[in-house]
Amino acid sequence: MFTGIIESLGQISSIRNDGTNVIFEVSSPISSQLKVDQSLAHDGVCLTVVKVVSNTHSVVAVQETLDKTGLRQWQVGRKVNLERSMPAHGRFDGHVVQGH
């Protein structure tokens, strides 16, 4: 679940295809704090972290996500809004955003 409050700004540092999926590598101030399998909204699109190295993290967009969002238009250098999912014990600073 997300609240809609942007936590940080990231920048797409690489994009590569993996079959029908696309792997985006993002550099950001919060990347080093992320964990593999963590959900993270990128410009409002929920993506799962698959790799963390220093100040970068990688996420995979599957075919369904690519078909239903504008992620195919993303290019290296694009800035993206980042928001971590809300912990169960967290405060609601914005509003609840549900669904994918």
C-alpha positions as CSV (number, residue, x, y, z in Angstrom):
1,M,0.0,0.0,0.0
2,F,1.2,3.5,-0.8
3,T,0.2,6.9,0.4
4,G,1.1,8.9,-2.7
5,I,3.8,10.9,-0.9
6,I,7.0,11.0,-2.9
7,E,10.0,10.2,-0.9
8,S,12.9,10.7,-3.3
9,L,13.9,11.3,-6.9
10,G,15.7,8.7,-8.9
11,Q,17.3,8.6,-12.3
12,I,17.2,5.8,-14.8
13,S,20.9,4.8,-15.4
14,S,20.3,1.8,-17.7
15,I,17.6,-0.1,-19.4
16,R,17.9,-3.7,-20.8
17,N,15.5,-6.3,-22.2
18,D,15.2,-9.7,-20.6
19,G,12.9,-11.7,-22.9
20,T,9.6,-9.9,-22.7
21,N,10.5,-8.1,-19.5
22,V,12.5,-4.9,-19.1
23,I,15.0,-4.3,-16.4
24,F,15.5,-0.7,-15.2
25,E,18.5,0.3,-13.2
26,V,17.8,3.4,-11.1
27,S,20.3,5.5,-9.1
28,S,18.9,7.4,-6.1
29,P,19.6,8.6,-2.5
30,I,17.5,5.8,-1.1
31,S,18.7,2.9,-3.3
32,S,21.2,1.7,-0.7
33,Q,18.4,1.4,1.9
34,L,16.3,-0.9,-0.3
35,K,16.1,-4.7,-0.1
36,V,15.5,-7.3,-2.8
37,D,11.8,-8.2,-3.1
38,Q,10.7,-4.8,-1.7
39,S,7.9,-3.0,-3.5
40,L,8.7,0.5,-4.7
41,A,6.6,2.9,-6.7
42,H,8.4,4.5,-9.7
43,D,6.3,7.4,-11.0
44,G,3.3,5.7,-9.4
45,V,4.0,2.2,-10.9
46,C,4.7,-0.5,-8.3
47,L,7.8,-2.4,-9.2
48,T,9.8,-5.1,-7.2
49,V,13.4,-4.5,-6.4
50,V,15.5,-7.4,-7.8
51,K,19.0,-6.0,-7.1
52,V,20.7,-3.4,-4.9
53,V,24.3,-2.2,-5.5
54,S,25.5,0.9,-3.6
55,N,23.4,3.8,-4.7
56,T,21.5,1.9,-7.5
57,H,18.7,-0.6,-7.5
58,S,17.2,-2.6,-10.3
59,V,13.5,-3.4,-10.9
60,V,11.8,-5.6,-13.5
61,A,8.7,-4.6,-15.5
62,V,6.8,-7.6,-16.8
63,Q,4.8,-7.7,-20.0
64,E,1.5,-6.9,-18.3
65,T,3.0,-3.8,-16.6
66,L,4.6,-2.7,-19.8
67,D,1.3,-3.0,-21.6
68,K,-0.7,-1.0,-19.1
69,T,1.8,1.8,-18.2
70,G,4.0,4.3,-20.0
71,L,7.2,2.5,-19.0
72,R,8.1,1.7,-22.6
73,Q,8.7,5.4,-23.1
74,W,11.3,5.7,-20.3
75,Q,14.8,6.5,-21.4
76,V,18.2,6.6,-19.7
77,G,18.5,9.8,-17.8
78,R,14.8,10.1,-17.0
79,K,14.1,11.3,-13.5
80,V,11.4,9.3,-11.6
81,N,9.5,9.9,-8.4
82,L,10.2,7.1,-5.8
83,E,7.9,6.0,-3.0
84,R,8.4,3.1,-0.7
85,S,5.4,1.1,0.4
86,M,4.0,2.0,3.8
87,P,4.9,-0.2,6.7
88,A,2.0,-1.6,8.7
89,H,3.1,0.5,11.7
90,G,3.5,3.7,9.6
91,R,1.7,7.0,9.6
92,F,-0.7,8.1,6.8
93,D,0.8,11.4,5.7
94,G,-1.1,11.4,2.4
95,H,-3.9,9.1,1.4
96,V,-4.1,5.3,0.8
97,V,-3.4,4.4,-2.8
98,Q,-4.5,0.8,-3.7
99,G,-4.2,-1.4,-6.7
100,H,-1.7,-2.0,-9.4
